[in-house]
Amino acid sequence: MVWSVVQQWPDVRETWLHLAWPSVVLAVLAVLAGMFANSMAWRAAADDLEHRVSVPAALRICMVGQLGKYIPGSVWAYVLQMELGRRAGLPRARAFLSTLVALGLGVVAALGLGLLSLPALLDATTANGSEYAEPVRVALWIVAILFPIALICAIPAVLTRLIQLTLKVLRREPLHHRLTLPGVLRVIGWSALGYTLFGVHLWLLANAQAAPGVGGLLRSIGSFAIAITVGMFAFLSPSGLGVREAVLVAALAPFLADAGGVGAATGIALASRLIFTVADLLGAGIAALSGVRQVRQVTGETATPAAEPAEPAVAVARPPAPRAGNEQPESAPVAH
């Protein structure tokens, strides 16, 4: 990716200089809205797994937890979300399963939207001299293999069995009911909305350089959905760095032929990466600040615990005094 930027630096620099600030601001807002939708998808998954989570708690779990994706390994985001879920009252196993369900059903939504950009990506694999032909070809193979598997796993009965098997392996209590079709559709719907908003942010950046129109909007949505999905498999790369950009450049370059071609597409892909990083930090900061009041309340309650109520007085019966002669004992008081 660095070598590509160095080769295309004049066009990349020109692209950055000509990005309109209104488009950049709208792109950041679109990304934040997409992150909110993905957080609601996670919340819907937790709800179908018998755990209702408030909206602020779901935002903290997802938006703060996703910062772990910037550490190479791709598992740290899930570990962080499990810990944040535990603090919100979820068992670690349920928080982990909520993440897996939201992730799996999100792949179904992303690959479904990715069909919108398949013609453009297929053309990129056959273009002569295209340096992105091989990465895009690998991405399409991943999509072709993963999509039917994801569709089968999205069936509620199949998904429930997979979850029960996972809980059995983790030695945790099984679910008490099957996942429902409305619950699965809610997760897919929120995820599809999130990926659509991510594609809109890419279209806004491209619209600052050219006029891609409705076709460009559909291609931006589909290519970004595929790019994020394929980036998940680049587990050694922080947040799929490089893999995502290759797919985006291949999809955008035809629309930007008059504005610099591959160089302009590379500049937009890198601008998109920077915007996502800024939005990740903004979203995590806002979500974390929403929990400051709760933390202060808990800390205050711990520092000044309520006074314990006084125990009720108990009347203790005294032993009767020794009798003298035929003297009758006095009746002893009754202890209550």
Secondary structure, 3 states (H helix, E strand, C coil): CHHHHHHCHHHHHHHHHCCCHHHHHHHHHHHHHHHHHHHHHHHHHHHHCCCCCCHHHHHHHHHHHHHHHHCCCCCHHHHHHHHHHHHCCCCHHHHHHHHHHHHHHHHHHHHHHHHHHHHHHHHHHHCCCCCCHHHHHHHHHHHHHHHHHHHHHCCHHHHHHHHHHHHHHCCCCCCCCCCCHHHHHHHHHHHHHHHHHHHHHHHHHHHCCCCCHHHHHHHHHHHHHHHHHHHCCCCCCHHHCCHHHHHHHHHHHHHHHHHCCHHHHHHHHHHHHHHHHHHHHHHHHHHHHCCHHHHHHHHHHHHCCCCCCCCCCCCCCCCCCCCCCCCCCCCCCCCC
